Amino acid sequence: MNRRESLKAIGLTTLSTTLLLKGGDSEAQSVPKKHTPPAVDEAGRQPFEVERDKKLFAEKYFTAHEMATITVLADIIIPRDAKSGSASDAKVPDFIEFIVKDIPDHKTPMRGGLRWLDIQCLTRYEKKFVECSHPQQIEMVTEIAYPKKAKPEMRQGVAFFNRMRDLTATGFFTSKIGIADIGYMGNSPGKWDGVPHDVLKQHGFDNDKI
């Protein structure tokens, strides 16, 4: 099963609003910035919009560990294949970092879900999710990727993974790599080849003689 079939099979558009574990993480305030925020395109935008985006880009919400977990999950959801790059190649983790700050309702469910995932893996494998082997990571994800098949005790994980999958797909398919992946060409000028022959013939014209 290829990537696009996998996304369809696990319900790409499913989005649960179930809240997960609550609680902040003081580590988020101490993690140094790893890169310079991208320049904000100011064309056609109000000054307050530009300033707000600059502020959001300058802030850091997820810890380094949380970002590493998000990156692994995103690449499991959309891995690199022969056609295009992976979610992380498309900078989906950075997109998720920004969206969570832009739409704060994502903050608690995402942070709680990441913590829930680590607790599950520590219980099963005595390691956090990012430290697990790839087969172990896939085994864990399989438990929460299929809502109709998931066990009742996995409902928090299912809600988290639904959200994670939707954010990953949104980030990927609005990126340059994702747009190329689906073959979207954008608007293009039409080409006029004249009146079709059958239409001309219907009205008594022979375009071979025009």
C-alpha positions in Angstrom: 0.0 0.0 0.0 1.5 3.3 -1.0 1.4 6.6 0.9 -1.7 8.1 -0.8 -3.6 4.8 -0.3 -2.5 4.7 3.3 -3.7 8.2 4.0 -7.1 7.3 2.5 -7.3 4.1 4.4 -6.8 5.7 7.8 -9.3 8.5 7.3 -7.4 11.6 6.3 -10.2 14.0 7.1 -11.1 12.6 10.5 -10.6 15.1 13.3 -11.5 14.5 16.9 -11.8 17.4 19.3 -11.4 15.3 22.4 -9.0 17.0 24.9 -6.1 15.0 26.1 -3.8 15.2 29.2 -3.6 18.7 30.6 -0.5 20.4 32.0 2.3 22.7 30.8 6.0 22.0 30.3 8.5 24.5 31.7 11.1 23.1 29.4 9.5 24.8 26.5 10.6 28.2 27.8 14.3 27.1 28.1 14.9 25.6 24.7 17.1 27.9 22.6 16.0 28.8 19.1 17.6 26.6 16.4 17.0 28.7 13.4 16.1 32.3 12.3 12.4 32.7 11.8 11.4 32.9 8.1 10.8 36.4 6.6 7.1 37.4 6.7 5.8 38.4 3.3 4.2 41.9 3.9 2.6 42.4 0.5 -1.1 43.2 0.8 -1.2 42.6 4.5 -2.2 44.9 7.4 0.6 46.0 9.8 -1.0 44.3 12.7 -1.0 41.0 10.8 2.7 41.3 9.9 3.6 42.1 13.5 1.5 39.2 14.9 3.2 36.7 12.6 6.6 38.0 13.5 5.8 37.6 17.1 4.5 34.0 16.6 7.6 33.0 14.6 9.9 34.4 17.4 8.2 32.4 20.1 8.9 28.7 20.8 6.3 26.4 22.1 7.4 22.8 21.7 10.5 21.5 23.4 13.3 19.9 21.4 12.1 16.4 22.5 8.5 17.2 21.5 9.6 18.5 18.1 11.7 15.3 17.6 8.6 13.2 18.4 6.4 15.3 16.0 9.0 14.8 13.3 9.0 11.0 13.6 5.2 10.9 13.7 4.9 13.2 10.6 7.3 11.0 8.6 5.4 7.9 9.6 2.2 9.5 8.4 3.8 10.8 5.1 7.1 9.1 4.5 9.5 9.8 1.6 8.8 7.7 -1.5 9.8 7.5 -5.1 7.5 10.4 -6.1 8.3 13.0 -3.4 9.8 13.9 -0.1 8.6 13.2 3.4 6.6 15.4 5.7 9.8 16.6 7.4 11.3 17.3 4.0 8.3 19.6 3.5 9.0 21.3 6.9 5.7 20.0 8.3 7.1 20.1 11.9 7.8 23.8 11.6 4.3 24.3 10.2 2.8 22.4 13.2 4.8 24.5 15.6 3.5 27.7 14.0 -0.2 26.5 13.8 -0.2 25.5 17.4 0.8 29.0 18.4 -1.6 30.6 15.9 -4.5 28.4 17.0 -4.0 27.9 20.8 -6.8 25.3 21.0 -4.2 22.9 19.7 -1.8 23.4 22.5 -3.2 21.2 25.3 -4.3 18.3 23.0 -0.9 18.2 21.2 1.3 18.5 24.3 -0.9 16.1 26.2 -0.9 13.6 23.3 2.8 13.7 23.0 3.1 13.0 26.7 0.5 10.2 26.5 2.5 8.6 23.7 5.7 8.6 25.7 4.0 7.1 28.8 2.5 4.3 26.7 6.0 3.6 25.2 7.7 3.7 28.5 5.1 1.2 29.8 5.5 -1.1 26.8 9.1 -0.8 25.8 10.7 1.1 28.7 11.7 3.8 26.2 10.2 7.1 25.0 8.7 7.0 21.6 11.6 8.6 19.7 14.0 6.1 21.4 12.0 3.1 20.3 12.9 1.0 17.2 11.0 1.7 14.0 9.0 -1.6 14.3 8.0 -0.6 17.9 7.0 2.9 16.7 4.8 1.4 14.0 3.3 -1.0 16.4 2.4 1.8 18.8 1.0 4.0 16.0 -1.1 1.1 14.6 -2.9 1.0 18.0 -4.2 4.6 17.5 -4.2 5.2 13.7 -7.5 3.3 13.0 -10.3 4.7 15.2 -12.8 2.0 14.4 -10.3 -0.7 15.4 -8.8 1.0 18.4 -9.4 -0.4 21.9 -11.4 1.8 24.3 -8.3 2.5 26.5 -6.6 4.0 23.4 -9.2 6.7 22.9 -6.9 9.5 24.1 -4.2 8.4 21.7 -6.7 8.1 18.9 -7.9 11.7 19.4 -4.3 12.9 19.5 -3.3 10.9 16.3 -6.3 12.2 14.4 -5.2 15.7 15.2 -1.6 15.0 14.4 -2.6 13.4 11.1 -4.8 16.3 10.0 -2.1 18.9 10.8 0.5 16.8 9.0 -1.6 16.4 5.9 -2.5 20.1 5.9 1.1 21.2 6.2 2.3 18.8 3.6 -0.3 19.4 0.9 0.0 23.2 1.2 3.8 23.0 0.8 5.7 23.2 -2.5 6.6 19.5 -2.2 3.0 18.5 -1.4 1.5 20.6 -4.2 3.9 18.9 -6.7 3.0 15.5 -5.2 -0.7 15.9 -6.1 0.2 17.4 -9.5 -1.6 20.7 -9.0 -0.7 23.1 -11.8 -2.6 26.2 -10.7 -4.3 28.6 -13.1 -3.0 28.5 -16.7 -4.1 30.4 -19.8 -6.5 28.7 -22.2 -5.7 28.0 -25.8 -8.1 28.8 -28.6 -8.0 26.4 -31.5 -11.0 27.8 -33.3 -14.5 26.6 -33.6 -14.7 22.7 -33.5 -15.2 21.0 -36.8 -18.5 19.3 -35.8 -20.0 22.7 -34.7 -19.0 24.3 -38.0 -20.5 21.4 -39.9 -23.7 21.6 -37.9 -24.1 25.2 -39.1 -23.3 24.5 -42.7 -19.7 25.5 -42.7 -16.7 23.4 -43.8 -13.7 24.6 -41.9 -11.5 23.1 -44.6 -12.7 25.9 -46.9 -12.6 28.7 -44.4 
